[in-house]
Amino acid sequence: MIVAVLCGGFGTRLGTLTRDLPKPMIEIGGRPYLERVLESFAERGLRQFVLLTGYKSEIIEQHFGDGARFGLSIQYSRETQPLGTGGALREARELLGTRFLMTYADVLRYFDYDRFVREHVDNCLAVYPRITVGNVDLDGGRVVRFDKRAPELPYIDAGFSVMGVETIDILPPEGPCSFEEIVYSGLAQHDELSAEIVNLDFFDIGTPTELARTRDALEAK
């Protein structure tokens, strides 16, 4: 199975740290953070990746190449202009096979992804219980609502999902768009999206505070 990793963001919340460097390439413990993200999947036997790059994509591509020196197989889908998560996945459609696991380059979770994709043959979104804000409501293991503008919802997406490639066809044929807001919400409305509740153990580098917490946790490893 292909793991599609969204790597194209500008990382503006990190200020000067991402002025000359794409956010996933920030070093933690002497290694680019993205190495740890890919490793977390490879450790579960998922070694085929499509990296959806954009901002300063050449830095990521020069470091990882085709993935062989890391024991991985890596292909790239490069944005020439910002297209959002939906546009990035739409551009990569031909590289993703029939089912793919989608995740983000700034989120690291040590998880049994192999079991997750094996057990969920349908479209499935990983969620965890809301701490401060939510965007997901469930009913009996099914997602019945996905709405980023409804922070009162009891769950929030955990940053990964397994999707059939045909879900990309729900997106508009061109222009920037959000995969999450269009596809997750559309599938939920038609009872075509299941959910698995996962724990809160993950690392993030999206903000200076999250980056500092992740550094503290990982640099000793």
N, C-alpha and C positions, 0 to 999 in steps of 0.2 A: 504493500500500500504506500502511496505517495503521502508525504507530510508536506503540506503547503505552509510556508512560514512567511508571514507578512513582515517585511523588513524595510518598507519604503518611507516611513514617517520622517519628519524633519527634527523631531526631538526638541522642539522649541522651549519646552518647560525646563530643560537642563541648561539653558543659557550658553555660555561660551564653551562648555564641554563638547557640544555638538556643532560648533562653528566649522571645524575642519574634519569632522569624524561623524559617520552615521552612528546613531545611538546604540545599535546592537554590538558595535565594535569597541565600546568603552571597556577598558581592561579592569578586571577584578581578579586579584591574586595573580597578576602577570599573564592573564589569558583574556582574549576578547570574550565578552559575556555570551555572544552567540555560539561560541564553541561549547559552552556548558549547556545551552538550550538544545543544540543538535545532539549532544552526547546523551541527554536525558531520554531521547527517543531511541537512539542507537542501542542503548543499554537494554532496551526492551525488544530489540530485533527489528526496529523500523529504521532502515538505513537509506531509503530513497527519499530525496528532498527536492522540492522546487522552492527556491528562494525568490520571493516577489520583491524585487529591489526597486529603489527609486533614488532618493537623495544620496549622492556620493556612492552610487552602486559599485563603482570601480574598486573601491577600497575593500568591500566585501568579496568581490569576485577575485581580486588579486590574492587575497589571503586564502580563500577556500578552494579556488580553482574548480576542478571537477569532483573534488572530495576524496580522491583516491588516497592521498597521504593521511587522511583521517579514517580510512576504511569505510567511506561513504560514497554514495552516488548523488551528485548534485547537478541540477539544471537551474537555469535562471530565466525569469520573466521580468524584463526591465521596463519600468514606466519611463516614458520620455516627458510626461507631464503628470501632475498629481491626478489620480483617478479615484481615490478612496479605496476602501477595502473591496467593494464590489467591482469597481473597474479593474483593479489589479487581478482579481480572480477571473474575471471575464477574459482578460488578455491572456491568461495562463491556461485557459480551458483545455486546450489540446495536449497539455503536458500532464494532466491530473488523473488520467485513467478513468475508471468507472465510479470509484469511490475514493475519497481523499480525507485525510485528517487535517483540519485547519487550526493553526495556532498563530501566536504573535511572537516576534523576536525579542520583546522586552519582558516576557513572562516565562519564568522557569518553575517547573513543578516536577518532582520526582514521583512518578505515577506509573501504574501498570497499564500503559497505553495499549499494549498488545492484547490484554484482556478486554479493554474497552472496545476496541474495534472488532474483536472477535464476537463479543456478546451482543453488540448493537448492529444488526444488519440493516436497520432502518436509519433514518436521519436522527441523530441524537446530539443534544447539547448538554455539556457538563455545566452544572450550576452549584453554587453553595449558598447557604442562608445569608440573607442580608445582614450587614453589620450597621452601616449608616444609610446606604441607599440601595435600591433594588431596581431590576428591570424585567423580571420574569415572574409569572404566576403559573403554578402547577395544579393539576387535578389528576390524581391517580397515576403519577409517573409520566404524564403528558404535559407538554407546554401548551397552555391555553391563552397566554398573552406574553408578548415580548414588546416592551415599550421603554426606550431610554428616557422618555419624558414623564415616566410614572415612578418616581423614586420611592414611593410607598409600597411597591410590590415586594413580596416576601423573600424573593431569591434574586441573585445576580449571576450573570454568566461568568463561568470560571476561566474563560480564555481559550477554550478548545472545543471542537465538535467534530463529528464524523458525518460527512455529507455525500449523497449521490451527486455525481457531476451534473446531472440534469437540473439540479437546483439553480445552477448558474443561469439557466434560461429564463428564470423568473425576473432577472435583472433587466433594466432597459438596455437596448442594443448598443448604446454609445453614451459617452459622457461620464463624469464622476458620479459615484453613488456608493451607498453603504450596503455591504452584503448583509450585515446584521439586521439593520432596520428594515430592509426589504424582504430578505429571504427568511430570516427567523420569524418575523412577524407574520409573513404570508403563510408559511408552513403551519404556524400555530393556529391561525384562523381556520385552516382546513383539517385540523387534527392530524397533521403529518410530521410532527416533531415530538420525539420522546425526550426524556431528561434522565440524567443520572446525577444524584446529589453527591458531591465530593467534599473532602475536608478543606480546611483553610490554609493548608501548608503550601505556600508558594512564595516566590521571590519576584520582585518587580523593580524596574529601574526607570519608571516613567517620570518620576519627580525627584528633586534633590533629596527629599526625606526618604523616599523609597530606595533610592540608590545608596544612601548612607546605611540604611538598615541591611540591605543586601550585602554590601561590602563587609559589614561587621559579621554577618553570618557565614559568608563564603570564603573570605580571605584566609581563614584558618584551615580550610580544607585543601 
